[in-house]
Amino acid sequence: MIRQSLVLAAAVLTLAACSKPKPGAPESDVVPMPNATTPPPGASTPPARPAGPAEPAQARTDEFAVSGASVTQVEWLSDIDAKMFSNAGGDPAINGLLTYIAFPPESPDEDWAVYQVGDFEEWKVTEHGPGRVVLQVRVSRIDQSSGNPVTEDKRLIVSFGESGGSRTVTVAPAA
């Protein structure tokens, strides 16, 4: 449990470092990717080759960097200013993707607000808009009568809002 908490904390810090720039960010804070030319269909692209000297990468062994490697999937939900993400960390035989929704801090002295929404084998966002995200998930469980794993696909609605000055997040099955 402590390890999962450390992994989650490091993942949140990693996600915070990868935040989408705020609208209207100073131009110097947003560096555009160079335009890559897409070859015409059927044309081959030559393999990349060095264009300068190689620089060694430094190994990182701190908990922040190592735990950040547990993040398996991130989806930015720009229209609702939130992220869905998962960490590899549950039981890998049954599910194993601890999945969260995270909301950025309101001010620099606050932390991300992170809520666990499930433990899945797979997930993808199929809809999102104000106050809700719809997930398509694959979940496994052990059948109590046979002892065999049973896998099912289902949809979930993650709803969120404010109540009494604090954020609420709920997860419900979708029809």
trRosetta pair geometry for C-beta under 8 A, 3 or more apart (Angstrom, degrees):
i j d omega theta_ij theta_ji phi_ij phi_ji
1 4 5.7 -50 -148 34 32 111
1 5 6.5 33 151 -20 63 104
2 5 5.6 -54 -152 35 34 114
2 6 6.4 34 150 -18 66 104
3 6 5.7 -55 -149 37 33 111
3 7 6.2 34 152 -20 67 105
3 89 8.0 -170 120 -154 96 114
4 7 5.6 -52 -145 37 32 112
4 8 6.2 34 154 -20 65 106
4 89 5.6 125 -118 159 87 133
4 98 7.1 117 -155 -49 113 171
5 8 5.7 -53 -146 37 30 111
5 9 6.3 31 154 -20 64 106
6 9 5.7 -52 -145 36 31 111
6 10 6.3 27 157 -14 65 107
6 63 6.1 -70 176 -176 119 129
6 67 6.0 -131 134 -94 82 147
7 10 6.0 -58 -147 40 28 107
7 11 6.1 31 153 -22 64 109
7 67 4.6 -164 -125 -150 53 106
7 70 5.0 -14 -162 49 116 163
7 87 5.6 126 141 -178 116 151
7 89 5.5 162 102 -99 160 146
8 11 5.6 -56 -145 36 30 112
8 12 6.4 32 156 -21 65 103
8 87 6.5 -117 -87 -8 63 157
8 98 7.5 -76 -83 114 103 139
8 100 7.6 114 -141 -51 105 152
8 114 7.0 161 175 122 109 153
9 12 5.8 -53 -150 33 30 110
9 13 6.6 27 152 -15 63 105
9 67 7.4 10 70 131 70 161
10 13 5.7 -54 -150 38 35 111
10 14 6.2 38 150 -22 66 105
10 63 5.9 -133 -79 140 135 81
10 64 5.0 -176 -135 -131 100 42
10 65 7.9 -87 -169 5 126 16
10 66 7.5 -29 173 70 166 61
10 67 2.9 88 69 85 152 133
10 68 5.5 -111 148 -49 102 67
10 70 7.7 86 83 31 115 113
11 14 5.4 -52 -147 36 33 114
11 15 6.3 34 153 -19 66 104
11 67 6.2 -104 -42 142 70 97
11 68 6.2 147 -99 -112 50 51
11 70 6.3 -78 -73 76 115 100
11 71 4.9 141 -136 -70 103 101
11 85 6.8 178 162 125 120 136
11 87 5.3 -95 -68 -78 159 120
12 15 5.7 -52 -147 37 31 111
12 16 6.3 36 151 -23 64 104
12 102 6.6 175 -124 -125 89 144
12 111 7.2 39 145 178 137 105
12 112 5.0 -157 -168 52 110 132
12 114 5.5 -91 -98 -49 125 147
13 16 5.5 -50 -147 32 33 114
13 17 6.6 34 153 -20 63 103
13 64 5.9 -64 91 -142 142 104
13 68 7.5 -86 79 -78 88 107
14 17 5.8 -56 -155 33 32 111
14 18 6.6 13 152 -4 65 110
14 64 7.2 155 -60 177 87 80
14 67 7.6 -157 -26 99 127 83
14 68 3.6 135 -81 -122 146 111
14 71 6.0 -140 92 -20 143 144
15 18 5.8 -69 -149 47 34 101
15 19 7.3 71 148 -67 63 71
15 71 7.2 161 -60 -113 91 151
15 74 6.6 172 -115 -121 101 134
15 83 6.1 -175 -170 85 132 162
15 85 6.0 -116 -91 -28 138 165
15 102 6.2 75 117 77 157 162
15 112 6.9 34 86 -67 117 168
16 19 5.8 -8 -164 -40 40 111
16 104 7.6 126 -119 -126 80 84
16 112 5.8 -138 -73 -40 106 120
18 74 7.4 46 99 135 142 172
19 104 6.4 80 -131 -107 131 129
20 76 5.6 98 -38 -155 128 151
20 78 6.5 -68 95 -103 175 97
21 25 4.0 -75 173 -3 117 158
21 29 5.9 139 -127 122 131 111
21 30 5.1 -83 2 -83 171 103
22 25 5.1 123 61 -63 72 96
25 29 4.5 -96 158 78 114 130
25 30 5.5 117 88 -37 119 110
26 29 4.9 92 66 -1 80 104
26 30 7.7 175 90 3 45 87
27 30 6.2 -75 -150 48 38 95
33 36 7.7 -34 140 -18 110 96
39 43 4.0 -128 163 85 117 117
39 44 7.3 -60 134 83 167 7
39 45 5.3 -153 -20 -67 141 92
40 43 4.8 78 60 -7 76 124
46 49 7.9 -30 134 -15 109 105
50 53 7.8 47 175 -99 129 14
50 54 6.6 -69 -123 -55 134 89
60 65 3.6 -38 132 106 137 169
60 66 7.1 -157 115 -47 92 70
61 65 7.4 19 11 66 7 121
61 66 6.6 22 -160 -50 37 120
62 65 5.3 82 63 15 83 100
62 66 6.8 -168 87 -3 37 94
63 66 5.9 -63 -136 46 29 106
63 67 5.6 24 168 -16 68 115
64 67 6.4 -63 -143 40 17 104
64 68 6.4 23 156 -26 57 110
65 68 5.7 -54 -150 29 29 116
65 69 7.3 37 152 -27 59 97
66 69 6.0 -48 -168 17 36 115
67 70 5.7 -37 -171 11 52 117
68 71 5.9 -27 -173 2 54 113
70 87 4.5 29 133 -158 108 95
70 88 5.3 -133 -162 49 76 77
70 89 5.8 42 -174 -56 133 106
71 74 6.4 13 170 -49 121 104
71 85 6.0 -28 -148 179 104 121
71 86 7.4 126 -154 82 57 44
71 87 5.8 -46 -92 -97 47 70
72 86 5.2 -39 55 91 102 96
72 87 6.6 134 0 -133 91 18
72 88 5.1 96 -50 -39 126 90
72 97 6.1 -95 57 -123 143 104
73 84 7.9 -18 117 115 98 88
73 85 6.5 177 92 -146 59 55
73 86 5.0 22 48 36 96 102
73 97 7.4 11 22 -154 117 133
73 123 7.5 173 84 65 151 91
74 83 6.0 -17 -165 -173 92 119
74 84 7.4 156 -156 84 42 54
74 85 4.5 -3 -106 -103 73 101
75 83 6.8 153 78 -159 46 67
75 84 4.7 -2 55 56 100 99
75 85 7.4 -175 22 -73 60 57
75 124 7.9 106 -52 -149 156 57
75 125 5.3 -163 118 0 158 129
76 83 5.4 -33 -104 -103 54 87
77 80 4.8 -16 129 48 114 99
77 81 7.5 -49 93 26 81 12
77 82 4.8 -9 59 69 116 81
77 83 6.6 -176 13 -91 83 29
77 84 6.6 70 -30 -12 114 90
77 125 7.0 -161 -85 -143 108 166
77 128 4.9 -102 -143 154 122 161
77 133 6.5 -79 -99 -96 159 121
78 81 7.2 25 -162 -74 35 46
79 128 6.8 145 60 112 109 101
79 129 6.6 -32 110 -120 131 50
79 130 7.8 -86 137 -53 99 65
80 128 6.0 -111 1 161 131 109
80 129 6.8 132 -59 172 118 14
80 130 6.2 171 -103 -96 100 38
80 131 7.7 -145 -130 -10 128 28
80 133 7.5 -135 49 -64 159 96
81 103 7.0 56 118 -146 85 79
81 104 6.4 -82 168 23 97 109
82 101 5.8 8 169 -178 127 96
82 102 6.5 157 -165 78 76 45
82 103 5.1 -36 -108 -92 91 69
82 104 7.8 -145 -100 -8 44 75
82 133 7.6 -114 90 -50 136 133
82 160 7.8 117 -85 52 161 156
83 101 7.2 161 84 -156 45 51
83 102 4.8 -14 60 58 95 98
84 99 6.9 4 -177 -175 94 98
84 100 7.2 166 -154 87 51 48
84 101 5.6 -28 -98 -99 69 70
84 102 7.9 166 -90 16 21 76
84 117 7.9 -47 -135 29 97 141
84 123 7.5 -121 157 121 132 129
84 125 5.9 159 22 -59 152 118
84 133 6.5 167 -63 172 126 161
84 135 7.6 159 -142 -90 154 115
85 99 7.4 -180 96 -147 33 59
85 100 5.7 -16 64 61 76 93
85 102 6.5 -7 18 2 111 120
86 97 4.1 12 175 179 143 100
86 98 6.2 150 -158 73 76 43
86 99 4.3 -29 -94 -95 100 71
86 100 7.0 157 -90 14 45 73
86 120 7.5 -83 -114 51 145 99
86 123 6.7 137 -49 38 140 123
87 97 7.3 149 67 -157 34 55
87 98 4.9 -18 59 59 90 101
87 100 7.8 29 -4 -3 94 114
88 92 7.3 25 -171 -92 99 101
88 96 6.1 6 -149 154 70 99
88 97 6.5 -35 -94 -100 53 63
88 98 8.0 138 -128 16 5 83
89 96 7.2 147 50 -172 30 65
89 98 5.0 -37 62 3 107 123
90 94 7.7 -87 133 89 112 68
90 95 5.3 -25 100 104 145 99
90 96 4.3 -151 67 -118 90 32
90 97 6.8 -53 19 17 116 19
90 98 5.3 143 -42 -54 99 86
90 119 4.6 111 -89 -155 161 119
91 94 4.8 12 97 52 121 83
91 95 6.5 64 63 58 82 81
91 96 5.9 -103 81 -79 38 80
92 96 4.3 61 -105 -105 46 147
93 96 7.6 118 22 -54 29 119
93 149 7.7 -134 154 -80 89 141
94 140 4.9 -132 -145 95 72 108
94 141 6.7 75 -161 -105 125 30
94 142 6.7 -59 -95 -38 147 86
94 149 6.5 -157 -98 -121 94 116
95 119 4.5 79 138 139 148 87
95 120 5.5 -119 -146 -169 101 6
95 121 5.2 -101 -116 -55 47 63
95 139 6.2 0 -88 -141 110 65
95 140 5.8 -159 -46 43 69 86
96 119 7.2 84 -13 -179 13 92
96 121 6.8 50 33 -109 88 53
97 119 6.9 150 71 -161 48 50
97 120 5.0 -38 66 69 106 73
97 121 6.8 102 11 -150 109 8
97 122 7.2 85 16 -86 149 23
97 123 6.6 -149 103 3 140 106
98 116 6.3 -44 180 -135 93 115
98 119 5.6 -17 -99 -105 59 81
99 116 7.1 105 77 -158 47 67
99 117 5.5 -58 105 63 94 90
99 118 5.1 -4 53 66 112 77
99 119 7.0 -178 11 -88 85 27
99 120 5.6 9 -15 17 135 109
99 123 5.5 52 -107 7 156 160
99 135 7.9 104 145 -138 152 160
99 137 8.0 -133 20 -113 165 124
100 114 5.3 2 -179 -172 137 95
100 115 6.2 148 -156 75 81 40
100 116 5.3 -50 -94 -98 83 49
100 117 6.4 143 -119 6 26 85
101 114 7.6 167 85 -150 41 51
101 115 5.4 -12 58 60 86 96
101 117 5.7 58 -12 -33 96 127
101 133 6.6 170 -103 25 134 147
101 158 5.8 151 -38 159 146 150
101 160 7.0 -139 114 -48 150 144
101 169 6.4 -179 62 -142 127 144
102 112 4.9 6 -173 170 111 126
102 113 6.8 154 -157 79 57 50
102 114 4.6 -11 -104 -102 91 79
102 115 7.6 178 -80 20 46 64
103 112 6.7 153 71 -166 44 73
103 113 4.4 -10 55 58 102 104
103 114 7.9 -159 23 -69 64 41
103 160 7.8 -177 -56 160 131 156
103 167 6.7 -163 29 -121 156 167
104 112 6.1 -46 -118 -112 36 82
105 108 7.1 116 103 -99 135 15
105 109 7.9 -168 168 67 144 33
105 110 3.6 164 -153 88 117 99
105 111 5.9 156 -78 87 120 7
105 112 6.1 -86 -42 -73 81 41
105 113 7.6 132 -87 -19 55 78
106 110 5.7 36 42 33 73 155
107 110 5.2 91 57 0 74 106
113 167 5.7 80 161 40 157 152
115 160 7.8 168 32 -100 154 122
115 169 4.2 87 139 57 174 159
117 135 7.5 133 127 -9 138 154
117 156 7.3 147 162 122 113 144
117 158 5.2 -27 -130 -103 144 128
117 169 7.3 -93 -85 153 95 124
117 171 5.1 140 -156 -80 85 134
118 123 7.5 135 76 -79 123 141
118 135 7.9 -164 27 89 140 159
118 137 6.6 -15 106 -131 157 163
118 139 7.6 -78 175 -92 129 120
118 156 7.0 152 -36 11 148 174
118 171 6.6 163 -48 -162 100 164
119 139 7.9 88 91 -128 64 97
120 123 4.7 86 83 -48 157 104
120 137 4.5 -100 -125 -160 140 112
120 138 6.3 103 -178 63 98 54
120 139 5.6 -73 -124 -83 72 76
121 137 7.9 121 43 176 69 77
121 138 4.4 -60 64 99 109 100
121 139 6.5 178 3 -97 92 25
121 140 5.7 66 -45 -9 126 101
121 151 7.0 -14 2 -136 156 113
122 137 6.8 165 87 -154 59 51
122 138 4.3 33 43 30 96 113
123 135 5.3 -18 -162 -170 106 120
123 136 7.0 152 -154 79 52 51
123 137 4.7 -9 -102 -104 84 82
123 138 7.6 -140 -65 21 50 67
124 135 7.0 146 73 -154 34 70
124 136 5.2 -11 59 55 87 98
125 128 5.7 -8 -179 -38 125 117
125 133 5.9 -59 -132 -171 106 106
125 134 7.2 103 -162 73 62 55
125 135 6.1 -47 -99 -99 49 67
126 134 5.0 -61 65 102 93 102
126 135 6.9 134 9 -132 89 16
126 136 5.0 77 -38 -24 125 103
126 155 7.2 -54 32 -128 143 111
127 132 7.7 4 111 116 101 100
127 133 7.2 166 91 -159 62 41
127 134 3.9 30 48 33 98 119
128 132 7.0 -162 -140 103 52 57
128 133 4.5 0 -108 -113 96 76
128 134 7.1 -146 -66 21 55 69
129 132 6.2 6 62 60 74 84
131 159 6.1 6 159 -156 83 77
131 160 6.1 -159 -151 64 50 59
131 161 5.5 14 -128 -70 101 96
132 157 5.9 -19 -160 -171 117 95
132 158 6.5 148 -155 81 59 54
132 159 4.9 -20 -98 -103 90 66
132 160 7.2 169 -80 20 41 70
133 157 7.6 151 77 -159 44 49
133 158 4.5 -9 59 58 94 108
134 155 6.1 1 -178 -175 98 108
134 156 7.2 165 -155 83 53 44
134 157 5.6 -23 -102 -102 75 67
134 158 7.7 -166 -79 21 25 74
134 174 6.1 51 -141 -72 104 160
135 155 6.7 161 83 -155 50 57
135 156 4.8 -8 57 57 101 94
135 157 8.0 -172 20 -79 74 22
135 158 6.5 52 -13 -14 110 108
136 153 6.9 3 -179 -174 89 103
136 154 7.9 179 -152 95 52 29
136 155 5.6 -30 -99 -98 60 78
137 153 7.1 167 88 -151 43 57
137 154 6.0 -20 63 66 88 72
137 155 7.4 142 17 -106 78 26
137 156 6.0 12 3 1 125 113
138 151 6.3 9 -180 -176 97 106
138 152 7.4 177 -150 91 58 33
138 153 5.3 -30 -97 -97 73 74
139 151 7.2 166 87 -150 37 61
139 152 6.0 -19 63 63 84 79
139 153 8.0 144 18 -101 71 26
139 154 6.6 -26 16 25 115 108
140 149 5.2 2 -176 -173 119 110
140 150 6.7 157 -153 79 67 41
140 151 4.5 -30 -94 -95 87 77
140 152 7.9 147 -92 16 41 61
141 149 7.2 153 80 -150 26 65
141 150 5.7 -22 64 60 76 91
142 147 6.4 -13 -178 -156 107 39
142 148 7.2 162 -151 86 66 20
142 149 5.9 -48 -97 -94 59 56
142 150 7.5 120 -137 13 12 83
143 146 4.6 19 95 43 124 95
143 147 6.8 -46 75 8 77 14
143 148 5.3 2 35 60 114 72
143 149 7.4 157 -3 -130 83 6
143 150 4.8 84 -52 -25 100 120
144 147 7.8 22 -161 -69 18 49
154 173 6.4 -50 169 -137 128 97
154 174 7.7 149 164 43 81 81
155 173 7.3 92 81 -169 63 61
155 174 3.8 -59 110 57 107 121
156 171 5.6 -1 178 -170 124 95
156 172 6.8 150 -160 75 72 34
156 173 6.2 -56 -106 -108 66 38
156 174 6.0 -170 -106 -11 10 97
157 171 7.3 159 80 -153 48 46
157 172 5.0 -18 58 63 98 89
157 173 7.7 26 13 112 85 11
157 174 4.8 114 -34 -75 94 100
158 169 6.6 -6 -175 -170 92 96
158 170 7.4 168 -153 84 47 43
158 171 5.4 -15 -101 -100 71 77
159 169 7.2 163 85 -152 49 47
159 170 5.0 -9 58 58 97 93
159 171 7.9 -176 20 -79 71 30
159 172 7.0 10 -1 10 112 109
160 167 6.4 2 -172 -176 103 100
160 168 6.5 176 -146 88 56 54
160 169 4.6 -8 -99 -101 96 75
160 170 7.6 177 -76 19 50 62
161 167 7.3 170 95 -148 24 62
161 168 5.8 -11 63 54 70 95
162 165 7.0 11 -177 -110 105 9
162 166 7.1 154 -151 79 69 21
162 167 6.1 -47 -97 -97 61 51
162 168 7.2 141 -123 10 12 85
163 166 6.6 -34 68 66 66 70
163 168 4.8 22 13 -21 118 129
